Amino acid sequence: MEKAPDDVSNIHNRFSLTLVNPSSHYFSLVVSMVVAAVTVLSTYLGYLNYLGFEDNWFRLPLVLGVLYVTQLLDTRFTKKKEYSKSLHSSLFGNMLWTVTLLMGILSSIVLSKDLEPFFIVFGLLLFASFRIGIYTTTLGVSLKKAWTICLIQPLAMFLVLIPQDMWISILSEPIGLGYGISFMIIASIWSVLTDRAGRPAMESTHKTIQAYLASQGNDFEDAEKLMEQRSNETKVSTSQIKFLTHDGEKEFRMVLPGIHPGPYHPVGGSNIPYLIYKNLSSSAMIMHSISDHALNLPSRNEVEKYLKNLENSKIKEEGMKCTEPVTVQINKARVTGLLFGNNPLLFLSLSPHGMEDIPSYMKTEIVQYADNRNYSRTMIVDCHNAMGEEISKEDGEDMLKAAKSCLDTLITKDSFPIELGYANTDEMDVWTEDLGMAGLGIVCLKINEKKYFLGWADSNNMENGVREKIIEIFSKRDYQLLEICTSDTHYAPVKARNRNGYYQLGLITSADKLAKWFFEIAKSAEANISSTKFEILENETNVKVMGQGIYEDYSKALDNSLKITKGFVIGGVVFFVSSLFL
């Protein structure tokens, strides 16, 4: 039996629905004009052919002019006064009118019957019914106001499209009026039901949708307000390994935040890896800890609170030695570990097979196993370096076995003085659509006269197999690259119009180019090696996190809304088709 998706994955899968919207308002403007022109031509060459288009050609530029003016006017009625949304809604509404006219013509040909002029007013009112639906759901207009303004654009176009002496006869067509008004009522009922789809947990599904759409234009206040209202304060911990040269001039930190990047750009803690990175003077790797979207910070206020409290981190242990790295591979699961004093640092990965966030139960079991072997503090990194689904039971068991075996082996290893060098791409031109603001970083550890490299990318996961290609390129140059980790940032340099809503590292930029960048900074890190001591830092802070309940409620509301919509669409199509046989 196929496993049902978790709530976050379910919401994520629904993201593809937003891709129905054109990417550019210029596209909507041009295509809406083309569609309106088809409406004019089909009306005169089909329904009113006896009038002769040659005597009414001037109505084409008139309709297009009225369309343009009413598109501008529409912005005055929307909550956010957005011209782009006015254009998008105008495009789809005009398409409904045009399709109605063309289907009427087609039915008359196929069924060998007279072309009925009621399709003109039917299409007009179908356009209006669409406006009721789109204005109430996505544009923040009340149902009462939507009824008031729904006819403005289609009726204005009609008045310049049809000769004045025919206005009354066409607008009073009983069949067209009956079907059209029925669809307006149907759209209103659909709007009310979908708005209530998330109750009682969510008062208004529409307000949530509107807040999300506004945030896509960097107007994130409504979205953060809604999320913060539903969030709960909890205590989160953050661990760091701080490396200092003996003269104190250089420092580098490896950070394991107690929160998760997200929920999505640009809301809340979506770009928090970079913010931590900048707060630490761009000399840090912000790792993905064992955390999931329940630990998202919902707003900028909570992000600021978290960042400020990081300054209060306390030193728990100091030292100057660590072991050589140990790597254990069991089937797909791979764990690489180092032991700093008595504090193990583990890197967990399934690459190139990939997985979603490592579940918290695995962290609990690994930490408990380490505690039973008298380790002090166990730090676990989710490398997050290949795309995949939630980890399977078999892969999870293999990863736990590999982690435990790694911990058992580290106990037996000798420790040696640490030498370390770090470099990043801050001074390089590496901007790309699949990389976040902190770019790439690499650290070179020299332990027992051997050099080991650890790569990091401020990105939302990695394309499967990219890690392996980069490591292979390093290996050919006799450089041992242990792992490449990502921060799982939810920052997006550009809006990705794909199902994921982001570009994972390696999807846009080739592995060869990434390897070139990584190798360049690896040489810089190697050249900067110096003797180093380490400090284990820990911090606890109270912040609001989104929790799991909010995703359950959002997922339920979306599912209910889609079920309602599917039912109405099926019923509406059947009802529409019935008109073709009249």
ABEGO torsion letter per residue (X at the ends): XBBBBBAAAAAAAAAAAAAABBABAAAAAAAAAAAAAAAAAAAAAAAAAAAEAAAAAAAAAAAAAAAAAAAAAAAAABAAGBAAAAAAAAAAAAAAAAAAAAAAAAAAAAAGBBBBAAAAAAAAAAAAAAAAAAAAAAAGBBAAAAAAAAAAAAAAAAAAABBAAAAAAAAABAAAAAAAAAAAAAAAAAAAAAAAAAOAABABAAAAAAAAAAAAAGBAAAAAAAAAAABBBBBBBBBBBBBBBAAGABBBBBBBBABBBOABOABEAAAAAAAAAAAAGGBBBBBBBBBBAAABBABAAAAAAAAAAAAABBBABBBABBBBBBBBBBEABBBBBBBBEABBBBBBBAOAAEBBBBBAAAAAAAAAAAAAAGBABBBBBBAGABBBBBBBAAAAAAAAAAAAAAAAAAAABBBBBBBBBBBBAAABBABBAABBAAEBBBBBBBBGGBBBBBBBBBBBEBBBGAAAAAAAAAAAAGBBBABBBBAGBABBABBBBBAAGBBBBGAABBAAAAAAAAAAAAAAAAAABBBBBBBBBBBBBBBBBAEAAAAAAAAAAAAAAAAAAAAAAAAAAAAAAAAAAX
